[in-house]
Amino acid sequence: MQRIFKEDGKSLLVPMDHGVTLGPVRGLVNMQEIFNKIRLGNADGVIVHKGVASRTDTGNMALLIHLSGSTALGPDPLEKVQVCSVEEAVRLGADGVSVHVNVGAEQESAMLSDLGSVADECDFYGLPLLAMMYPRGAKVKSEHDPEAVKHAARLGAELGADIVKTNYTGSPETFREVVRGCPVPVIVAGGPKAKTDEEVLRMVYDSLQVGGAGVSIGRNVFQHENPTAMVKALHALIHQKAEVDEALKILRGKG
């Protein structure tokens, strides 16, 4: 966990596993190029698939290899299957691995089985496990519903995750309940590309105030017009306890 979380117990991760699901989307055409940009911003780590991990240099950033996959072209994009083993991730020099579970999806049972098995393997190898736990399915009214997010986060911890990534619930008051109900660190997902930078930074700030352990933000970083500056702004919020207005100044080159 030391490579993933800093001394303050917080982490700034940038997931860039989207190439499996969506292909070479904007921002992820040249992987080494985007790695270099976010490294300049002082990101703590990246999350990628094994093929990218074997062909790129993450420098001083922690490397987490994502073990789950599905494509937007498949019959059920919510069905995540295991596409890499923990042993293979270890051989590639991973500092941790991640697994994706869509809680409430039709194939939930298979994804939970994979999560439990991977947790056991991670214990054997001494490798931290990040579980991406999202409420998605027919019975889920909203992916940001506090009760559903609380359940999803707790589920990840119950099945052996060392870190849980999940959706922000929309308010500090409700996200506090998510953190309280989860016995391992909870980091927030960035979600779809946001309308404004302030919206992203405010979400991160609010989550930190109620016990959030950091972020795992992808599109709002790698599709930003200035990924390096965005990472610097997030770094200030997470590791320097900056206010939102201070982070905005950093993002705009005025801090």
N, C-alpha and C positions, 0 to 999 in steps of 0.2 A: 504493500500500500504506500510505502514511502516515496516511490517514484511517481505515484498518481496524485497523492495529497501532499501539500506542503506543510511546513511546521505549524501553520495556523489551522490545519484541519480542513482546508478548503481546496477545491480543484477547478481548473478551467480547461475543459476538454472540448475538442472540436471534432465531431463525428463527420466522416467523409466516406461513408459506406454506401452512399446513394447510387453509385454507378451500377451496382447489381440490380437495384429496384427500377431505376429510371434511365440508365445509360449515362453517357458523358454530358451531363447537364452543365449549364453555364457555371463557371467557377471550378469545375472539376475535369476540364479537358486535359490539362497538363498537371498531374498530381505533384510532381516535384516542385513545380513553380508555386503552387498554393501552399505546400508545406513550408517553403522558404519564407513566404509572406507571413504566415501565422507564427512561425518561429521567431521572426523579428518582433512580433508583438508580445512575446513571452507567454505563449500558450503552454499549459502544463503537459498536455498530451493530445494525441489524435486517436481516432477509432477508424480503422480501415479493414478491408478484407485481405485475405492472405496473399492474393496475387499482387496487390499494391504494396503490401508490406515487404515482399521479397524483392521488389524492384525500385524501392525509393529509400531515401535516407532521412530519418526523422531527427537526426542531430541529437540535441539534449532533451528533446520532448519524449515523454513516456509513450510507448507503443502498446495500444490495445487492439487485439485482433477480434473482429466481429465473427461470430460462429454461425449466425443465422442468415437466411436468405429467401427471397421470393422476388418475383418481377411483377411490374404493373401490367404486363401482357398476359400473365397466367390466369387461369380460371378463378382463382381465389387469392388475390394479393395479400390477404390477411393471414394466410397459412404460411408461417415461417418454418423452414426445415433446416436442420443442421448441415452445414456445408464445409465445416472444418473441425478437426478434433483439437482437444486441449494439447495433446502431445505434439501435434504439428505446430501449434502456436508457440509452444516452448522451443521447438527447434528453430523457429524463425526469430527467436529472441524477444518474444512478447513480454511486456511488464504486467499484462493482465488480459482478460478476454471479456467479451460481452455477448449476451444472449437476448433475443427479442421475443417477448410474449405479448400477444394481443388477447387480453383477458375478456372473455365473452364471445370470442370468435368461434366459428363452427369447429375448428380444429384445435380448440383450446387444450384439450386433454393431451394431445401429442406434443404440443409446445411445452406444457408443464412437465411432461415426462422428460423431455430434452433438458429442461432447466435443472431438474433434480439430478439427472445423470452427470451433467456438466459440473454442477456444484461438487459432486463426489470426486470427480477427476481433478478439479481445482484444489481440493483439500489435499489430495495425494501429491500434487506437484508444488503445492505452496504458492499458487497463483491466484491473485485477486479476481473476483467475478463481479462484473457489473451486469445487472439485469435491467433491461429496458422494458418497463411494465406499463402498457397502455390499455385503458378500458375501451374496447372496440367490439361491437357486435350488436345483434338484434335487440338485446335487452338493455343496451346502454343508451340512455337518453342523450348524454353529452359526454365527450371525452374529457371534459373539464369538471364534471360533476364531483363535488367534494367527497361524497360517500363512495362513489366508484373509484376515484383516485386513491382514497385511503385504503380501500380493499386491495387494489392492485399493488400498491407500494408494500403493504404488509405481506401480501402473498409472496412477493419476491424475496423478502427477508426470511419468511417462514421456510422457503425451499432452499435456502443456503446462500443467497447473494450476499456479497460483502458491501455492495453499493447498489442503490436503486435509483434509476432515472425514470422520471414520470412527468406528467403534464402539470403545469401550474394551474391552480384552481380558480384564479381570477382575483383573489384578495388575500392579504396577509393573514387575516383571521381564519379563513378556511384552510390555507396552506399550513398554518401552525398545527392544525389537527392532523394533517398528513404526516408531518415530521414527528409529532408526539406518538403517533401510532406505529411508527416504523423503527425498530431497534438498530438499524444500520443507517449510515449517512444517506441522505436524499438529495439528489441534484436535479435541477429542472431542465426539461427539454426546451428547445427554442421554437419548435413548431414550424408552420409555414412561414414564408418570407413576410415579415411585418411591414405595416404601412409606414411607420416612422422609426427612426433610431431610438427616440426617447421612449417609445412603447417597449422596446426590448430592454433597454437599460433600467427602466422603472420596474419591470417584472423581476429582473435579476436582483435589484436592490431590495425590493419588498420581500422576496423569498429569503434573502440573507438575514433580514431583520428578525425573522421568526424561526431561525435555526436551519435554514437550507445550507447544504455543504458545498454549493457551487453550481456549475452549469455544464451541460453538454449541448452546445448550440452549433448547428451546422449551417443551414442555408442563410441565416441572418449574419453569418460571418463570411463564408466562402463566396456568397453571391453579393456581398457588399461591394460598393465601388472602391472602398479602401479597406481590405481585410486586415491589414496590419494595424491600422488605426482603431478598427473596431475591437480587435483583440486587446490592444493597449487600454481601451476604455473599460472593457470587461475586467481586465487585470486590476485596474485601479479600484473598481467596485469590490472585487472579491478579495484581493490580497492587501489593499491599502486602505480599505474602509472609506473610500471616497463617496461623496454624495452624487446624486444623479446629475446635477448641474456641472459638477467638476468633471465627471466622466464625459459629458457632452462636449466640454471645452477641449478635452484631450482628443476626442474623436474628430473635432473640427480643426485640430492643430493649433489651438489657442491655450492649451494647458501646459 
